[in-house]
């Protein structure tokens, strides 16, 4: 999804959710978009696979960038788990 689509989705959630609601979402790391897959479980294969079916990853974020993006659309990050934390859980 391109950044404009991401933004529209977050705005929709903010406008249509009850007070106190929470949303959980995942995002692609910027380094994956840049073709840097070291230390990231299976991202190289997944990136190739989605591109082969016509849905390549086009937007990638750093942790700080993802939080700023959410804030810009009226949301705030409670927790942002990196690859190691996600694997551990």
C-alpha positions in Angstrom: 0.0 0.0 0.0 1.3 3.5 -0.8 1.6 6.1 2.0 -1.6 7.9 1.0 -3.5 4.6 1.4 -1.9 4.0 4.8 -2.8 7.5 5.9 -6.4 7.1 4.7 -6.7 3.9 6.7 -5.5 5.4 9.9 -7.7 8.4 9.5 -10.7 6.1 9.0 -9.9 4.2 12.1 -9.5 7.4 14.2 -12.8 8.8 12.9 -14.9 5.6 13.2 -13.6 4.1 16.5 -15.1 4.5 19.9 -13.0 6.4 22.5 -10.4 4.2 24.1 -10.2 1.9 21.1 -6.9 0.4 20.1 -5.6 -0.9 16.8 -2.8 -3.4 16.2 -1.0 -3.2 12.9 2.2 -4.3 11.2 4.4 -2.5 8.8 7.3 -3.3 6.6 10.7 -2.0 7.7 12.4 0.5 5.3 15.4 -1.7 5.1 13.3 -4.5 3.5 12.2 -2.0 0.8 15.8 -1.2 0.2 16.6 -4.9 -0.2 18.4 -5.3 3.1 17.2 -8.5 4.7 20.0 -9.5 7.0 18.7 -10.6 10.4 15.0 -10.4 9.3 13.4 -13.8 9.1 12.1 -14.7 5.6 11.7 -11.1 4.4 13.7 -11.7 1.3 11.5 -14.6 0.1 8.3 -12.8 1.1 9.4 -9.6 -0.8 10.1 -11.6 -3.9 6.9 -13.6 -3.6 4.6 -10.6 -3.2 6.3 -8.8 -6.1 5.8 -11.9 -8.3 2.1 -11.7 -7.9 2.0 -8.0 -8.6 1.8 -6.6 -5.1 5.4 -5.5 -4.3 6.2 -3.8 -1.0 6.3 0.0 -1.8 6.3 1.7 1.6 8.7 1.0 4.4 9.2 2.6 7.8 11.7 3.0 10.5 10.3 2.6 14.0 10.5 6.4 14.6 9.0 7.1 11.2 6.0 4.8 11.8 5.3 6.5 15.1 5.5 10.0 13.6 3.2 8.8 10.8 0.6 7.5 13.2 0.8 10.7 15.3 0.3 12.8 12.2 -3.0 11.0 11.6 -4.2 11.5 15.2 -3.1 8.2 16.8 -0.3 7.4 19.2 1.9 4.3 19.6 1.7 2.4 22.8 4.2 -0.3 21.8 6.4 -1.0 18.8 8.0 -4.4 18.7 11.1 -5.0 16.6 12.0 -8.3 14.8 13.6 -9.8 17.8 10.7 -9.1 20.1 8.2 -10.4 17.6 10.2 -13.6 17.1 10.4 -14.1 20.9 6.7 -13.7 21.4 
